């Protein structure tokens, strides 16, 4: 006989604020993907591929500017910020339909999610602007401004 109060791992309720926070803090490594979809998620592995990709760039082009050596990691981090916004701005009913169909609970997000989203916008937008600025500086002036 099964215990009616036992929830299987597949039916565990996934918290939207926690997922957005994971994407904000560790989105470049894909931890939000691991939390939401598990180790079989191909996008998790795409995020993790940024580490060997950066190593490969540094190994194959040791004379390259450090910016280019870290570019795979930076792009993965920027995608993580975008994922934090997409996850956090998803309506609760759509969130539950996608990530909590069998949990038996409904999500009800509050102000902590808003703080995560504001921080994501601030740091994400600043990082994107800085990345584009440095890339253009290197490509068009050879790094004359830094």
N, C-alpha and C positions, 0 to 999 in steps of 0.2 A: 504494500500500500504506500502511496506517495504522500508526502507531507504537503497539504494545501497551502501552507505559508512559505514554502520554499520557492524561490524564483530562480529559474534557470538563467545562466549567463546571457542567453539570447534575449531574455525578457527584462534585463536590468534597465532601469530608467536612466537615460543619459541627460545630463544637465547642460543646458545651452550656455549658461554663463561660464561654466568650467571649460567647455569646448572652445568658446571664444577666447578665454584667458590662455588656454594651451596654445591656440593659434597665434595669439599676440606674443607670448613669451618664447615659444619653441616651434613656431610655425615653419621656420626654415629647416627643421629636422622632421617635420610632419607628425609630431606627437598627437595633434588633434585628429589626424587621420587614423592613427593607431587606436585612439580612444573611441572613435565613432564607428570604424569599420573593421578594425583588426589588422593583423599582419598580412592578410592577403590583398589588401588594397594596393593596386598598382601605383597610385599617386603617392602613397607613403614611400615606396621604393624610389620613385622619381625624386622626391625631396632628399632622401638619403644619398642618392647618386651624386648630389652636389659635392659631397666630401671627396670621393675619389676623382671627380671631375676637376676640382680645384687642385688636387695633388698632381693630376696628369698635366694640367696647364703649367704648373710650377716646375715640373720635371722636364717637360718637352721644350719649354721656353724660359729658361732660368734668367735670361736677360730682360724679360718682359717686366713692365711696371707692376708693382704689387697689386694695383687695382684690378688688372686683368687676371692675376692669379686668384684673387678672391671673388671675382665676378660670379662664378656659379653659386657660391654661398650667398652672395648678396641678392641675386635673382630669386633664389629659393626663399630667402627671408622676406622679400617684397611680396612674393606670392602668399606667404604665410599671413602677412598683414591683410591682404585682400581676402583670404579665406576667413580671417577673424571677422571682418566686416560682413561678409556674406552670411556666415553662420549667425552672428549676433543680430542682424537685421531681419532674419527670417521670422515670420509670424509664428507664435507659439503653436497654433493648430497645425500649421504646415510642418514645423519641427517635429511635433509628436507623430504625425503621419509618416514622416520619413525615418526618424531615428528611434521612436518609442511606440511602434504599433501594438506591441503586446505587453507593455509594461503595466497597464491598468491605472496609470497616473497621468495627470495633465500638467504640463509645464505652466508656470506662472512667474515670468521673469520680472525683476524689479530694478531699482537704481544701480546695484553693482554692475549689471550688464552695461548700463549707460556709461559708467566710468571706464570700463574696459574699451568700449567703442570710441569714446573721446580720446583716450590714450592711444588707441590704434590709429585714429585719424591723424593725431599730432605727430607721432613718431613715424608712421607709415608715409605720410605725405612729405615730411622732412627728409626721410631716407630716400624716397623716390626722386625728389628734387636734387638732392646732393649727388645721387648716383648718375642722373642724367647730366648734371653740370660737369662732374668730373669726367664722364665719358666723352662729352663734347670737347672739353678742354684737351684731353689726350688725343682725340682723333683730329681735331682741327688746328691745334696750336702745338702739338707735341708735348703738352704739359707745361706750357709757358707760365701758367697761373698757379702752379702748385706742384 
